[in-house]
Each structure stands twice: as structure tokens, then as C-alpha cells.
Amino acid sequence: MVKNKSILNRAGFLLLILCIVFFSVFPFIQMLSTSLKYQWDWGNPSLIPTQINLEAYKELLNIGQAEKSLPESIKILLDETPDLTKTQRNSIIAKYKDTSAAFPFFRYFFNSLILAATAALISVSLAVLGAYSFSRMQYKGRSTIQRGILFVYMFGGIILLIPLYKMFVNLGFLSTTTGTFIALIIIYMVQTLPVSLYMLGNYFRTIPFSIEEAAMMEGAGRFETIWKIIVPLSFSAIITVFVYSFMIAWNEYLFASVFLRGFEKLHTLPIGLKTLYVSKNAIWDRIMAASMMTAVPVIVLFMSIQKNLAGGLSAGGVKE
Amino acid sequence: MNLANVLNQNNLNRQQRESILGWALIAPAVIIILSLILYPIIYNIYLSFFDVNMEGGNTYIGLDNYSNVASDPTFWSAVYTTIVYVFFTTIGTTLTGLIVAMAMNKEFPFRGLVRSLVLLPYVAPVISVVFAWKFIFDPVNGIFMDIAYEKLGLFSERINLIGSPGAAVWVAIIFSIWKGFPFAYLMILSRLQAIDGTLYEAAEIDGANGWEKFKNITLPEVYFVVGAIVLLRIIWNFNKFEEIFLLTENVKVLSVYTYFKAFTGAMEMGQGSSLAVIQFLMLIGFILFYVKKVLKW
């Protein structure tokens, strides 16, 4: 009797685990499944595509798209004149190719990458110095700074959006492409700076001071100590913070959507995907393929730092 | 005596040097935060008293922005939607996180893998998962309507849940719980792992059942971490924009309402500023209430 009950309990528990896993990963499976389906297969609730369709990925990765985007008349012309040389063909294709219909996935990807990486790099560099200062050194005003950084957590993006937009317009940043790009880098850097400072500060406190002391006895200056002792010792923490900052910038939509109006060339992945979804109807396969390709790099990045994830989170350093 | 004097002086110098260097190292970060977070907030308060004109100057209009906002019924419905959204997402995220953390704290096959999989919703970019959720609830192709309408007959026709404001807020809430629960789970799990196992053994000897063990041991141990999670969740979800706006533009919480006010149509930036101020004051008020009454700090 007791044994039966415990088996039942165990089965119920494993069922709960299954439900949790299902709840967590179902949308991802749905995403992958739809990205591989033909349009006539979309309404089919089965997650396994009746027939695999790689067209969406090919289109995003720009494989074999040269001839597809040509107007019909040019295609016919090319088909009917087989005696053209390869260079002639290519020049005709290049001339008549209709690129407006294609989704410039790589450009969006690249824009997001540069923006997020630059912002995170600057933010982490400033944060290493700042966090060292308030976690390791004694001076007046130190605790005020620490509390101030915590306070900044409370401000959501929307309260900063209007004034920052107005400020950057007044300063003339938003009238040029370069200026807009720099403005966004600055904003992403600012948004990730408090998080980076806070997380790194918490981490630096865990490094025994005696190691530093020994280095300073040997005659090393503070900067040398930071560079040669603190940075190598906290390298994994620094990488973790970098990935966090990178993620915040990589995900950002609100500021990008306002600042990048009229700068189509600078659009980031979130803006690009949203535009793609709004501008065309019934393109689930391409949307899902693009979603997959946006998610995978980030998931890989995160899984690579997963060991540090729980520690980083419990150190209190997160922002959404 | 002489030596002591010199030492003292050296000490003072070292302290001064340390102080100067400390400030020098933090200065760039502080200047950036002051000029690009604190100043904009003050500037935002300033703008909320003006009729903001993008091309020309601003005209001082006193409290007109605030009275315009307050007399707009859509503002009050945005306040209501925000409260519903924050309330249910906070409770849902925390409870799901607690249940998952307690499950993950037990032994079972493939636990390492499962623990990683559970993190996926949290680490995936919002933009990459919203479309999957849109698809699930899509009236024509989505699996939700397939099950709820075709198989179970819960609806009389295929309904576009995300398209109707009344239902969309619930989809947004479920989406937010899905996206946010791994954070709560991680925090609670790391606390659970620190609980002394002998406490449970002692309770078992005393004949405590599962619920009693949960109520008398687990709950008091995780009380503060849960309190902190709830506080963070309230702050974050009160300000939440992307997760809602990208999923559906029909759920007009305060952030989304402000965004539409300030950056679409007539671009009422002055009113947008006053909305942001109101939203911030509400949040502060709520946090003070929560910290005093619930956390009893």
C-alpha cells in the first residue's frame, strides 16, 4: 500500500517535470517546426512538417536568391538567350535584381552585433574601473554612489525616452546616420552601465584583499593591480557581465524604434523583424526562420556562461 | 616622535591619494549616469509642464498636460490594465518559479539537462519568441485555437485572442509568466539548496506531512528571497514595454499608452512626459507601500 502510493507520487512528480519542460520549450519547437513548413502545412497542428521546406532559411541566408528576385521578363530573356557569357548574365542579374523585396537579415544582424558589442564593451570597461573603486577603496561619498546606482534600477525606459530623444535632437545627433548610430551606442551603454557596475562590484568584494596587498607590497600601482590581478581573477565574471550587457542591447526595441526612424540602413534585428511582420502578410515561415536565427546566437552565448548564471543573478545584478 | 609624525603624514597622504584615485576611477561612470539618466529625468519633469514642439520652442502651460491626461478615460483604462497586468504576472511568475524550483531541487533523471532547458524562455531575446507566441494564438493556423475550438469546442468560432484587447491582456500575462519564471526559479533554487537537510529529517521524525514541511520549513526559509523577487517583478513589469508591445499593440498598459501618445499621431511629447512622471510616482508610492506593509522593513 505504502509502496503503491510512493510509485504514484513518483509518477506524478515526473509528470510535473514533463509539464514544466513542455511549457518551457514548446514555443521554441513550434518556431522550428513552422520555419520548416510549407504554407499549406501551417494550419496542421502536428509539429513535424509533412514536407521539409528550407526556402525560408535560404532566403534569409541569401542562398540561390539571385535569379528568384528577377522580374519575369528578364528571366525569360535569360532563358531564351543561352549564348550569353557568365559575366554578361551576372551583370544583367545585378542590374535588374529587385532587392527591395528581400529581407536584409545580415545587415540587421550586423547592425545589432556592432551596436550591442560596442556598447557592452565600453560599459564593461568603465564598470571594471568604477566597481573596483567603490568595492575596494575607501573614500567619502562611496556609499552614496553605491546606493545611487541601485536607485537607477527603478527607472524604466519610457521615462528616459522622451527627454533623451529631445536632448539628442537638440544636440543635432539625429540628423546624420553616424550621429544616430553613436547616439544609440551611448544610450545602450548607459542602460547597461548600472547593471555592470553593480554585478562587478559584488564580484570584486569576493576576491581576497591579501592577493592585492601582496602585489602592492611588491611595488605595483593601483592600475597595475587592477590590470594584472583583478581582471584575470574575475575574468569569468567580466565575461558574464559582458554577455548580460550585450543581451540588453541586443534585445532593445523601444529606443531603436524611435531613434532609427528614417534610417532604414541602421535598423537592428528587433526593428527589422517587427517591420517584416507588419509589412507583409502570411510569411510565418520566414518570420520563424528569422526568429530562430536571432535566438540561436544568444542562447549559445548564454549556455556558455550558464555556470556563472545563477551566481550572477543572485548577486542581484539583473535588469530587464 | 619624529618618526611617528612622518608616518602619520604619509598615512594622510596615502588616504588622500586613495580618495582622489577612487573618485577618478568612478568619475566616468558617475558623470555618464548623472548626465544621461539623472539629468534626463529632471528634464522630463520640466518638459511635462510645457507644450513640447519638436521644431520650435516649448510653451509653458502649467499643469495643463496633467489635467488633459487625467480627464482622458483611456488613461484610466491604461492604469487599470497596468494594475491587472502587474498583479497577475507578479503572482504567476513567482508561484511558477517556486513550484519549478521545488521540483528541480529533487533528484530525477536528466536533471542537468532539464535545468538548462527551463532557462530557455528567459535567455531567448523577446523579439525571437513573440512571433512563436503570436503563431500559437493565431486564429487560422495556431495550435491553441485548434485545440480549444476544434478539439474541445470551448469557443463557438476561431477567435483572434491577440486581436481583442480584453483577451489579449491575458495572453500577454501568460507570455510574461513564461518569459519571467526562470528568473524566479533560479533565485529560489539557490536559496532552497542552502536549506539544511536535517531540518526536513527532523520534521519527518516528528511526523510532519508534505504540506506541513513546506509551510513550516521551506516557506520561512524562502520568504525573503520571494519578497525580493516580488518587488523586482513589480518594478520591472510596471515599466514593461517590449514584451507587451511586440506581442500585441492592443494591450495598452501605461508604457504602451505613453509611447503611442508621444511618438505617434500628434506626437504629444509634453503629455507623454507628464504620463511618465505619473507612472514613476505611482511606482514609488507602490514600492513604499509594499516595503512598509508587506516586507515590513
Interface residues (C-beta under 8 A of the other chain):
Chain A: F13 L14 L16 I17 I20 V21 F23 S24 V25 F26 P27 F28 Q30 M31 T34 W42 G43 P45 L126 A127 L129 G130 Y132 S133 F134 M137 Q138 Y139 K140 G141 R142 I145 G148 I149 V152 Y153 M154 F155 G156 G157 I158 I159 L160 L161 I162 P163 L164 K166 M167 V169 I186 I187 M189 V190 L193 P194 L197 R222 M247 W250 N251 E252 Y253 L254 V258 L269 P270 L273 K274 Y277 W284 I287 M288 S291 M292 T294 A295 V298 I299 F302 M303 Q306 L309 A310 L313 S314 V318 K319 E320
Chain B: Q15 E18 S19 L21 G22 W23 A24 L25 I26 P28 A29 V30 I32 I33 L36 I37 Y39 P40 I41 Y43 N44 L47 V52 M54 I99 V100 A103 K106 F108 V114 S116 L117 V118 L119 L120 P121 V123 A124 P125 V126 I127 S128 V129 F131 A132 W133 K134 F135 I136 D138 V140 N141 I143 D146 I147 W178 G180 P182 F183 L186 M187 L189 S190 L232 I235 W236 F238 N239 K240 F241 E242 F245 L246 L254 S255 T258 Y259 A262 F263 M269 G272 S273 A276 V277 Q279 F280 L283 I284 I287
